[in-house]
């Protein structure tokens, strides 16, 4: 079985978690219809306060369901949408993809990866001790952020649980995803 969407979520309010939905509609250049982070310009509160004229590189947040499995094994109950993601995936190494990789979600939607989600204190506020579970260090001592990737919508369309995911890599050389 290839990579697949396992859940889709959205929230019309700026809240940490997002409610699961049977379907979300991605709008090119904007994000998830009906989501508080929809827009061509930054919508995350801290980024709006810093500079509201910057482009929104965090239109769609994706997390791999394998992280939920890992957290459950560590004693944390975390479901799809709980960490604020719009799309939950399975069977895809999201964190290993390069900057600019495009994910074809379902029949029409395409998102382009812009960076890693940088975990913040809100994760610990959601579940005490969870922040340290979503951080790790690689063999070279570099910090690994495990709470998913951010993207922009390149082609709109509907996305549902069960939709296949196809990866389109950017031209070489591939650049790693940095926190945004």
ZIHU-V957112 format. One record per pair of residues at least 4 apart in sequence whose C-alpha atoms are under 8 Angstrom apart, sorted by sequence separation. I is the first residue (numbers start at 1). J is the second residue. D is the distance in whole Angstrom. If there is no record, write none. Layout:
# ZIHU-V957112
I	J	D
I	J	D
This chain:
# ZIHU-V957112
11	15	7
26	30	8
27	31	5
31	35	8
34	38	7
39	43	7
43	47	7
44	48	6
45	49	6
46	50	6
47	51	6
48	52	4
63	67	7
64	68	8
65	69	7
66	70	6
67	71	6
68	72	6
69	73	6
70	74	6
71	75	6
72	76	5
78	82	6
81	85	5
93	97	7
97	101	7
104	108	7
105	109	5
119	123	7
120	124	8
121	125	6
122	126	6
123	127	6
124	128	5
126	130	8
129	133	7
130	134	7
131	135	7
132	136	8
137	141	5
138	142	5
159	163	7
170	174	7
26	31	5
27	32	6
32	37	8
33	38	7
37	42	8
38	43	7
42	47	6
43	48	6
47	52	7
48	53	8
71	76	5
72	77	5
78	83	8
80	85	7
81	86	7
104	109	6
105	110	6
123	128	8
124	129	6
137	142	5
138	143	7
11	17	8
26	32	5
27	33	6
31	37	7
32	38	6
37	43	5
42	48	6
71	77	7
72	78	7
81	87	8
104	110	4
105	111	8
124	130	5
137	143	5
138	144	7
11	18	5
25	32	6
26	33	6
31	38	5
36	43	7
37	44	7
71	78	7
81	88	8
103	110	6
104	111	7
123	130	6
124	131	5
136	143	6
137	144	5
10	18	5
11	19	6
24	32	7
25	33	6
30	38	5
31	39	6
80	88	6
102	110	6
103	111	5
123	131	6
135	143	7
136	144	5
9	18	6
10	19	6
24	33	7
30	39	4
43	52	8
68	77	8
102	111	6
103	112	6
135	144	6
136	145	7
9	19	5
10	20	7
29	39	8
30	40	5
42	52	6
68	78	6
102	112	4
103	113	8
121	131	7
135	145	5
136	146	8
9	20	4
10	21	7
29	40	6
41	52	7
42	53	7
68	79	7
101	112	6
102	113	6
120	131	7
134	145	6
135	146	6
8	20	6
9	21	5
41	53	6
42	54	6
68	80	8
100	112	6
101	113	6
119	131	7
134	146	5
7	20	7
8	21	6
41	54	6
42	55	6
43	56	7
100	113	5
134	147	6
7	21	8
8	22	7
10	24	7
41	55	4
42	56	4
99	113	6
100	114	6
8	23	6
9	24	7
40	55	6
41	56	4
42	57	7
65	80	7
98	113	8
99	114	6
119	134	8
8	24	6
40	56	5
42	58	8
99	115	7
119	135	8
39	56	7
39	59	7
37	58	8
38	59	6
95	116	7
10	32	7
12	34	5
13	35	7
14	36	6
37	59	6
63	85	6
11	34	7
12	35	4
13	36	5
14	37	8
61	84	7
62	85	5
65	88	6
10	34	7
11	35	5
12	36	5
61	85	5
62	86	6
63	87	7
64	88	6
65	89	6
66	90	7
10	35	5
11	36	6
60	85	8
61	86	5
62	87	5
63	88	5
64	89	5
65	90	5
60	86	6
61	87	6
62	88	6
63	89	6
64	90	6
119	145	7
32	59	7
60	87	8
62	89	7
64	91	8
118	145	7
31	59	5
32	60	7
64	92	7
117	145	7
119	147	7
30	59	6
31	60	6
64	93	8
116	145	7
118	147	7
64	94	7
117	147	6
150	180	8
63	94	7
116	147	8
117	148	6
116	148	6
117	149	5
116	149	4
117	150	6
115	149	6
116	150	6
114	149	8
115	150	5
113	149	7
114	150	6
115	151	7
113	150	6
114	151	5
113	151	4
114	152	7
112	151	5
113	152	7
83	123	7
111	151	6
112	152	5
111	152	5
112	153	6
111	153	4
112	154	7
110	153	6
111	154	5
109	153	8
110	154	5
111	155	7
109	154	8
110	155	5
109	155	5
110	156	7
108	155	7
109	156	5
110	157	8
108	156	7
109	157	4
108	157	5
109	158	7
107	157	7
108	158	7
109	159	7
60	111	8
76	127	8
95	146	7
107	158	8
106	158	7
95	148	7
106	159	6
32	86	8
76	130	7
94	148	7
95	149	7
105	159	6
106	160	7
94	149	7
58	114	8
61	117	8
107	163	8
57	114	6
106	163	5
105	163	6
106	164	5
6	65	8
105	164	6
106	165	6
20	80	7
105	165	5
20	81	6
104	165	5
105	166	7
116	177	6
118	179	5
19	81	6
71	133	7
103	165	6
104	166	5
115	177	5
116	178	6
117	179	6
118	180	6
18	81	5
19	82	8
103	166	6
104	167	6
114	177	7
115	178	5
116	179	4
117	180	6
17	81	6
18	82	6
83	147	8
103	167	5
104	168	8
115	179	5
116	180	6
17	82	4
18	83	8
102	167	6
103	168	6
115	180	6
16	82	7
17	83	5
18	84	5
101	167	7
102	168	5
114	180	8
16	83	7
17	84	4
18	85	7
101	168	6
102	169	6
16	84	5
17	85	8
18	86	7
101	169	5
102	170	8
15	84	8
100	169	7
101	170	5
100	170	6
9	80	8
10	81	8
98	169	7
99	170	8
8	80	8
9	81	6
98	170	8
7	80	6
8	81	7
7	81	8
10	85	8
99	174	7
9	85	7
10	86	6
98	174	6
99	175	5
9	86	5
98	175	5
99	176	6
8	86	5
9	87	6
98	176	5
99	177	5
8	87	5
67	146	7
97	176	7
98	177	6
7	87	6
8	88	6
67	147	8
96	176	8
97	177	7
6	87	8
7	88	5
5	87	7
6	88	5
7	89	7
95	177	8
5	88	6
6	89	5
26	109	7
5	89	5
6	90	7
63	147	6
64	148	7
4	89	6
5	90	6
63	148	4
3	89	7
4	90	5
62	148	5
63	149	7
3	90	6
4	91	7
61	148	7
62	149	5
3	91	4
4	92	8
61	149	6
62	150	6
2	91	6
3	92	5
61	150	5
62	151	8
1	91	8
60	150	6
61	151	6
59	150	7
60	151	5
58	150	5
59	151	6
60	152	6
57	150	7
58	151	5
59	152	5
60	153	7
57	151	6
58	152	6
59	153	7
57	152	6
56	152	8
5	105	8
16	122	7
16	126	8
31	152	7
30	152	7
31	153	6
58	180	8
29	152	7
30	153	7
57	180	8
29	153	5
28	153	5
29	154	6
27	153	7
28	154	5
29	155	8
26	153	7
28	155	5
27	155	7
28	156	5
26	155	8
27	156	5
26	156	5
27	157	7
25	156	7
26	157	5
25	157	6
26	158	6
25	158	4
26	159	7
24	158	6
25	159	6
23	158	7
24	159	5
23	159	6
24	160	7
23	160	5
22	160	6
23	161	7
22	161	7
8	159	7
8	160	6
7	160	7
8	161	6
6	160	8
7	161	5
5	160	7
6	161	5
7	162	8
5	161	5
6	162	6
4	161	8
5	162	5
6	163	8
4	162	6
5	163	5
4	163	6
5	164	6
4	164	4
5	165	7
3	164	6
4	165	5
2	164	7
3	165	5
2	165	8
3	166	7
